[in-house]
Amino acid sequence: MEFTNSNQFERMGRSEGFKNPNDIGDIETFDDIKQRIEQLSPNTKELVFEEELTVEMKRSLEKIRTFCGELSEDFKQTFLSLLDQYRKERHQISQKIVDYLLEKNFVLPNFTIASGEQAQALLEEYGLNGEINEQNLLLVFQLPKPLAQFWWKGGADSWGNLAEDINDTAIEWGHFYRELMPVVWETQGRHENESGLYFQRVNDIGEHDPKKYYYIWEISEWKN
């Protein structure tokens, strides 16, 4: 194919995915991406009939809602910081991937709060044995999809011996995973100490389902 002018070449380059460092018009700035992520709301689903809850359970429910909101915010801010650092020090994450992550809301974790029969049905759906105390609530925490599925991709220089060094051949979701998980633990610990929530883990250590859950907790309040 013969090009008669530079505009023809530029159009062909875009359609073929060529990258021109001067072609910044199609690349969203980090400030634009940050603004879009800042606007995301917590991904929280409630399977709860509040009118059936005791006073104590309603109090726990409000504390759980606060926990989910604060963890989402802590997660969001840390993710933004990591994304900025990653783009500066490693390599750019393509605009197509950024758009896909935001469109599918794959940036923030997902929460499901359930009580009574709904809580028991979730445990059965996940193939977990046992029953929760009917006076307690169930909280399911799931990582954003890329972290849940590709937690092993990269991050080999951080904690955990199951990470694989992929040498920048793809996005190192494992790097994000290993930097974000301490945020979960720290926020959980803070709410245990300051709000009096008791997080009793239902799934065993190392037992996760990439498509359904990362942590499942039976939630109550610490007894005096």
N, C-alpha and C positions, 0 to 999 in steps of 0.2 A: 504494500500500500504506500502510495506517495502522498506526502503532506505538502500542501501548497502554502500553508501559513502556520504560525506557532499555535494559534487557537485550536486548530484541528488536533495537533499533537497533545495539547493540554487536556482536551476533552477525552481523547483516547486514553491518556495516562490515568485520568480519574476513573474511567470505566474499568480499566485493568487493575486498579488498585495501586498504581505507582505513587510514591510519596515525594512530594516536592517540598523542601523545607521552607520555601517562600510562600507556599500555598496555605496560608493560615486562615483564610476565610472560611474553610469548611471544618476547622478544628475548634471545638469548644474550649474556652479557657478554663483553667482550674477553678477560677472564681465562679464561673457559670455553673460548673459541675457541683461545686460546694453549695451554691444557692439551691440547686435542685435537690440535693441530698438533705439539706437543712429543712426542707419543707416536708419531708417524709414523716408520716405519723406512725406510732407503734403498731405492729401487726399483732393484735390481740383479739382472740375469739373467746366468747364466754358461753359455756353450756351450763347455765345456772338459772334456777328459778328463785329469785331473791325473796319472794313472799314465803318460801318454804324454809328459809334459813333461820337459824337461831340468832340471837343478838351477838353471840360470840363469833359465829360464822360470818355474819355481816361485817363485823369489825375486821376479821381476817381477810375478807374479800377486799375491803378498801385498802388494806396494807399490801395485798398482793398486786392490786392495780397500780399502786404507787411504785412498788418494786419493778414491775414490768415497764412502766414509763421511764423510770430512772435508768434502768439497765439499757433500754433502747437508746436513750440520750447518750449515756456513757459509751455505748457501742458505736453510735453514729460519729461522735467526736473523735474517737480513737481511729475508726476506719478512715475518716477524712485525713487525719494526720498521717497515717500509714500510706494512704493513696498518694498524697502529695510527695512524701519522701520517696516512695517507690518510683514515681514518674521522674523524679530528679536524679536518683542514684542508679536505677536499674534500667528500665526502658518504659516507653509510653504504653499505656493500655489503650487500645484503639477506640475511637469514638463509637464504632458499631457495638463494641462490647459494653461500653459505658451506657449507651442508650438502652441496650437489652437488659442490663442489670437494673436500671431505674424503671423501665417499663414493667418488668416482672416483679419489682420490689424485692430484689435479691440482695439488698444491702443490709437490711435490719433482720434481727432474729424474729422468730414467730413464737407466740405464746397461746396456749389453750388452757382456760380455767374451767374446771368442771366440778360438779357436785353430785352426790347421790347416784341414781341409776346411770346418769350420763358419764360419771367418772368410772363406774364399773364397766360400762360398755366400751370405753376407751381402752381400759386395761385388757379386755378380752380381744379387742381389735388388734392390739399390739402383741398379743400372744403371751401376756405376762400373767402369772398365777397370783393368787392372793386377793384379799379384799381390803379396802381402806376403811377406816373408822368413819361411820356415817356423819360424825360431827366435824370431820376434816374436809378440806378441799384438795383437789388434784390440780397440779400445775405442770404442764408439758412445755418444755423449752426445746426449740429446734433452731439450729444454725441456719443462716442464709444458704440457699441451695449450693452455690459454688464451694463454700467452705465445708458443708456437710459431705459432699461427694468427693472433693479433691483435697481433703485435709492433708494428704500424704505428699502432694506435689510441691516439693521445695520446702524451705525452712529447715534444711538439714543442719544449718549452723546454730539452730536453736534447740530447745528441749525436745525430748522424745526420740526414740531410736527407730521409729518406723518411717520417718520422713525419707524421701528420695531426692537426691540432688539432681535437678533437671537442667542445670547449667544455662538458665535463661532461655531455654528452648520454648517455653510457654509461660503464662502467668503463674507465678509461684503462690497459688492459693494457700499452700501449707505455711508460707511465711505469714500471711494475714491471719490464718487460723491460730498459729502459735503466739502471735502478739495480741490477739483479741481474747483468747480464753482467760487470761488473768483478769481481764476486766469483769468477766462473769463471776469469777470467784470472789473478787474484791467487793463487788456490789452485793453479792449474796451475803458475805460475811458482815458487811455494814448493816444490812437489814436484819440480820440475826441479832446483832449487838444492840442496835438502836431502836428497832421496831418490835423486837421480841418474837419474830417469826421463827418457827422451827421447820427446817427443810429436811424432811426424812426421805432419803433417796429410795425410789422404788426399783429402778433398773440397776443391775449390778455394775461394778467398775469395769469399764471396757465394753459394756453392752450398749450399743447404739444402733439405730436403724437410720441410715442416711436419708431415707425417704419419709420417715415419720417422726423420729424424736432423737434428741441427744441426751437430755436429762428429763426424768419424770420424778416429781417430788410430791409427797403427801404433806400438805401444809397445815400446821396448827400453830397455836401460840405457846410459847414457853410457859410452863406452870410455875407459879411462885412457890 
